[in-house]
Amino acid sequence: MRELKIKDITQIAIIAALYVALTVAPGLSAFAYGSIQFRVSEILMLLPFYNSKYSWSLILGCFISNIFSGSLGIYDMIFGTLATAIACYLITKVPNRDNMLWLVPIICAVVNGIIVGAELYFVLKIPFWINAFSVAIGELAVVIIGTIVFYILMKNRNFSRLFN
């Protein structure tokens, strides 16, 4: 990994803070935890597709956000963050970047559905497939919306320069 510059560290910190704010904000946090998840902050999962350094932002932001998970506590800090880390890693490995943006929502939905679904099964004793399905659907919906927004915004050269 190349050395991070002050600009990189600042960008990583800003994106991590934005992830936390979009997760724990009043009105948004009601849907950020539990078996039905619709985390607006997950739109940011598209950033590692454009630059892998943002994986650190999302992992850190997810970890901090999961501190606020009342019913899941330490389990969410560990397994929720692990799901984000695995999804970020897989997103950065997507080949043929120009035509594969559509894979990001699928990666996020599958990874979070399985890992967070299992976490909810073991902690809350809700059947695994119900959790996996509901988490995956919420994740898929949010990241598809983000994919459409990012696709449109990244066509603008001035905007796309922000994420390189």
Secondary structure as the mmCIF struct_conf table of DSSP 4:
data_model
#
loop_
_struct_conf.conf_type_id
_struct_conf.id
_struct_conf.beg_label_comp_id
_struct_conf.beg_label_asym_id
_struct_conf.beg_label_seq_id
_struct_conf.end_label_comp_id
_struct_conf.end_label_asym_id
_struct_conf.end_label_seq_id
HELX_LH_PP_P HELX_LH_PP_P1 ARG A 2 LYS A 5
HELX_RH_AL_P HELX_RH_AL_P1 ILE A 6 VAL A 24
BEND BEND1 ALA A 25 ALA A 25
TURN_TY1_P TURN_TY1_P1 PRO A 26 LEU A 28
HELX_RH_3T_P HELX_RH_3T_P1 SER A 29 PHE A 31
TURN_TY1_P TURN_TY1_P2 ALA A 32 ALA A 32
BEND BEND2 TYR A 33 ILE A 36
HELX_RH_3T_P HELX_RH_3T_P2 VAL A 40 LEU A 46
HELX_RH_AL_P HELX_RH_AL_P2 LEU A 47 TYR A 50
TURN_TY1_P TURN_TY1_P3 SER A 52 LYS A 53
HELX_RH_AL_P HELX_RH_AL_P3 TYR A 54 ILE A 67
TURN_TY1_P TURN_TY1_P4 PHE A 68 PHE A 68
TURN_TY1_P TURN_TY1_P5 GLY A 70 LEU A 72
HELX_RH_AL_P HELX_RH_AL_P4 GLY A 73 TYR A 75
HELX_RH_PI_P HELX_RH_PI_P1 ASP A 76 GLY A 80
HELX_RH_AL_P HELX_RH_AL_P5 THR A 81 THR A 92
TURN_TY1_P TURN_TY1_P6 LYS A 93 LYS A 93
BEND BEND3 PRO A 95 ASN A 96
TURN_TY1_P TURN_TY1_P7 ARG A 97 ASN A 99
TURN_TY1_P TURN_TY1_P8 LEU A 101 TRP A 102
HELX_RH_AL_P HELX_RH_AL_P6 LEU A 103 LEU A 124
HELX_RH_AL_P HELX_RH_AL_P7 PHE A 128 MET A 154
TURN_TY1_P TURN_TY1_P9 LYS A 155 LYS A 155
BEND BEND4 ASN A 156 ASN A 156
HELX_RH_AL_P HELX_RH_AL_P8 ARG A 157 ARG A 161
TURN_TY1_P TURN_TY1_P10 LEU A 162 PHE A 163
#
